[in-house]
Amino acid sequence: MRSNAETVDAYVKELQSERKNSLLQLRSLIRKHAPTIKETMEYGMATFRYGAGKYDFIAVASQKHYMSLYLDPNILDRYRSRFEDFNIGKSCIRFTSFSQLDMAIVEKMLSESLQK
């Protein structure tokens, strides 16, 4: 479901509690590695921009049946084998609950994304 929210805060308010908690935890991890990251809403997703390149962003989307974490496809490819039980796209990991994710791996991917 694409959101019409104009800010990440407004997007968070639209979400059901478990998804809201998931997004807030991811947002906290992103800010831990990049406290001054620019938050925007792009394509109906909470987006965290750290550069001007095509894949210089991290995004989180709440879809009808799952949530998605979008990252640079090159970084995701390095960790793809760690997410064999997940539905993974070219640049996203789809999950139904934040607790399903191995946070140590997610944090490594976020850190690598933000250091490039």
N, C-alpha and C positions, 0 to 999 in steps of 0.2 A: 504494500500500500504506500503510494507516494504521498509524502506530506507536503502541505502548503505552508508550513511554519517558516517564518522569516529568520529565526535565530535558533541556535542549538538549544538554548534554555527553553524556548517555546516548544521545540521538538520533544525534549525530555518530558515536559508536562503532558504531552499527548499520549505517552506510552503507558501501558499497563505496568503494574509494580515490578514484576520480575524483569521485564525488558528494560524498564527504567533503571533498575539497579545494575543490570548488565552494562548499559550504556554509561552510567555514571562511573562504574569501576574502570571501564576502558578509557574513559575521558581522564580519569585520575592518573592512570598509567602513562598516557600520552603526555599529560602536563608534567609528570615527574621527569620525563626525559627532555621535554621542550616547554618550559614554563611560559614562554611568550608566544607560543604557536597561535596562528590566526585561525579562529573558528568561524566557519561559514556554513550556510546551507546551500548545497549544490545537488541538483537532480533529486531533490526531496530527501537528501541524506545529510546527517551530521558529518561535516567535513573539516579536517584539520590540515591546513596548508602550511608547508614549511619551505616551499620554493615555487618557482614559476614553470618548472618542467611538467611534461605530460603526466608523470607518475609521482610528482612531489606532493603527495597527500596521503592521508589515512582517512578512511570514511567508515561510518557505521550506519547500517540501514535496518529498519524494522520492517520485514516483509510479512505477508499474511501468515505463513507457516514457520518462519524462522527469522533469525537475524543474520546479517552478513557483515564481515569485517573485510574491508578492501585495503590492499597494500600493493606496493610495487610488485609486478609479476615476477621480476628477477629475484627478489627477496623471497617471495612465496615459493618459488620453484626450489630454492635451497632447502626449504623445510617441508615440502609437500609430502615426503615419506612419513613425517611425524604425524600427519593428519589423515592416514589411510581410511579411517572409519568415518570421515566427514565427506560431505558433498562439497567439492572444491571446484571453483571456476578458474578462469585465466588469472584473475587477480583478487579472488575473494574466498573466504572460508565461511560456509553457512553452518549455523548452529542453532539449537533451540533453547539452550540454557548456557549461560556463561560458565557455570560449574563444569561443563563438558570439556572446556578448553584447558590445555596444559599451560598454566600461566607463565611458567619459566620460559617456555618456547615463545609464547605470544610476546612476552617482554623483550626477548632477544630480537624478535622480528621488528618490533616497534623501535627499539634502540638502533638497530641497523638502518632502518628506514630514515630515522631522524639524523643519522650521522653522515648520510651520503651527500 
